Amino acid sequence: MKKEYDFSKMKEVSSPLKGKKISVGINLSVTVIDYFKNMSEQTGIPYQKLIDLYLLDCAQKKKKLKLGWAG
């Protein structure tokens, strides 16, 4: 190992983590978890990944949630 290194020719590179996923805490209903766990068993894809893929699809298609409460 050298005693000194010349870093003057180094170039800045973007972070390999840029654009990656972030960890969040979210409370989901048992019905939602059961639905995706069942789908996970059918497809072999982890249920967390399925939830992420579904939400990503919604975001990319700019889907709007239809809310309606009986009143």
PyMOL commands that set and color helices and strands:
alter all, ss='L'
color gray80, all
select helices_A, chain A and resi 30-43+47-60
alter helices_A, ss='H'
color red, helices_A
deselect
rebuild
show_as cartoon
